[in-house]
Amino acid sequence: MDSDTIKIGILGIGGIGGFVGAPLAKKYKGTTTKIIFICRGETKNAIQNEGLQFESKGTTATIFPDLVSDNPTEIGILDVLILTSKSYSISQILNTYKDCINAETIIITLQNVVNAKEIIRETLPQAGQIMEGCIYVASNVKQPGNVQHVGGPGKIFVGGKENQPLLDLLVAGGLDITYVSNINEILWKKYLFVAPVAGITSAYKVTFGQLLEDQNMMHILENMMIEIQSLAKKNNITLTKEDIETSKNLLTKFPFESKSSLQLDFENHNQTEKQFLIDYVIKNAHKYGIETPFYNDVNQKIEASYPIS
């Protein structure tokens, strides 16, 4: 980031990419900080022609970034790549855009997993700086090029090597982003909320509000969190009883009708992140000899309801 022009690519303009990209593109349009939306198909065409329609807090803004493209040659080398794509597509998408990434490119991850860095390193062993991160927000695609911020604070945490100039740039661009030295602990705390909630809402086909109102489902959710707590301990991460209570209470911060992204993907017959949010827990717990009866039951219900997952 030593040049006069800084190129920031947002890879994947879905719910998260739209939420992150909209304020940055609005703030830096026409400046030396170039915001590039990396997307394809209907999403690319919609944004190129009509702009990104971003809905938040009752208002809709039309956002045109500096470039909308899926062409690595046109995009060029990026100073910063904010990776907002689904976990299952990380490897494929990084291979597609590897020519836009060099040793100086800073990659920021915003996936709902605890092993994004490992996935990236497997795909791009020579990748330079990776700042693992997570975001607390409910933001969905209404249709290609139309993103709706449903709820959640939009708070972003990142770790890795601290880069204050970059953080200042992103904060000035409208993002609520904070650097933390203990990012692994933060990632596991986010996972403690995201993975069980995604699983139970998908299995029982309920919204966040309906989940909160059902004592039996909340009991199952708490025990799924306890199973993740045991797995985290094997990864040298301590999740407390208070962390579990905080995660449960986080449900109250979202609108009653909110649904998990996993649930929405199942409902829309899209590829899902089940392997990262359900299978990962069961497989790795088994490796450590941890019993996961609640996760197993939720998994069976999901597989019965959605044969192709």
Stockholm file with secondary structure:
# STOCKHOLM 1.0

chainA/1-309         MDSDTIKIGILGIGGIGGFVGAPLAKKYKGTTTKIIFICRGETKNAIQNEGLQFESKGTTATIFPDLVSDNPTEIGILDVLILTSKSYSISQILNTYKDCINAETIIITLQNVVNAKEIIRETLPQAGQIMEGCIYVASNVKQPGNVQHVGGPGKIFVGGKENQPLLDLLVAGGLDITYVSNINEILWKKYLFVAPVAGITSAYKVTFGQLLEDQNMMHILENMMIEIQSLAKKNNITLTKEDIETSKNLLTKFPFESKSSLQLDFENHNQTEKQFLIDYVIKNAHKYGIETPFYNDVNQKIEASYPIS
#=GR chainA/1-309 SS CCSSSEEEEEECCSHHHHHHHHHHHHHHTTSSEEEEEECCHHHHHHHHHHCEEEEETTEEEEECCSEEECCHHHHCCCSEEEECSCGGGHHHHHHHTGGGCCTTCEEEECCSSSCHHHHHHHHCTTCCEEECEEEEEEEEEEETTEEEEEEEEEEEEECSSCCHHHHHHHHHTTCEEEECSCHHHHHHHHHHHHHHHHHHHHHHTCCHHHHHHCHHHHHHHHHHHHHHHHHHHHTTCCCCHHHHHHHHHHGGGSCTTCCCHHHHHHHTTCCCCHIIIIIHHHHHHHHTTCCCHHHHHHHHHHHHHCSCC
#=GC SS_cons         CCSSSEEEEEECCSHHHHHHHHHHHHHHTTSSEEEEEECCHHHHHHHHHHCEEEEETTEEEEECCSEEECCHHHHCCCSEEEECSCGGGHHHHHHHTGGGCCTTCEEEECCSSSCHHHHHHHHCTTCCEEECEEEEEEEEEEETTEEEEEEEEEEEEECSSCCHHHHHHHHHTTCEEEECSCHHHHHHHHHHHHHHHHHHHHHHTCCHHHHHHCHHHHHHHHHHHHHHHHHHHHTTCCCCHHHHHHHHHHGGGSCTTCCCHHHHHHHTTCCCCHIIIIIHHHHHHHHTTCCCHHHHHHHHHHHHHCSCC
//
